[in-house]
């Protein structure tokens, strides 16, 4: 028989407690990093799937709507009148604006001047919007800068586009919000 001397303590007992704590922290860090990286790679879209290219810069926002002034109805009731300008990007071709609206049921927007045709030689057109709440609960939650108006227009080839538009300043924002609050009452 072999006799090798006194039995030795297990390896874990031979490592001082402060080094064991550091080892556990390092192991948790390494495992967490590896696991987190694996989850991120798994969650990403398949890179082999080709993503569609974004539209060319010249095709983005060929038509813009800029809100310039407001006039409240004299008696406090009725639609808010908003003076605005439709702008063409001066790109080639024409654009016929057919509708200005807010998706959903919150607002009723009438624009008597539509349809309006814009081109390189006729690059802007003044329009007047009449905006009133259609559904008060939704209209009073509307924030114009966060939820802009939708602009529907048709290019010279007959392709219909819909862009979010309605550039305005803080004064216009407050006027629109206040009108919706006043029209819907307490």
Secondary structure, 3 states (H helix, E strand, C coil): CCCCCCCCCCHHHHCCHHHHHHHHHHHHHHHHHHHHHHHHHHHCCCCCCCCCCCCCHHHCCCEEEEEEEEECCCCCCCCEEEEEEEEECCCCCCEEEEEEECCCCCEEEECCCCCEEECCCCCEEEEEEEEEECCHHHHCCCCCCCCCEEEEEEECCCCEEEEEECECCHHHHHHHHHHHHHHHCC
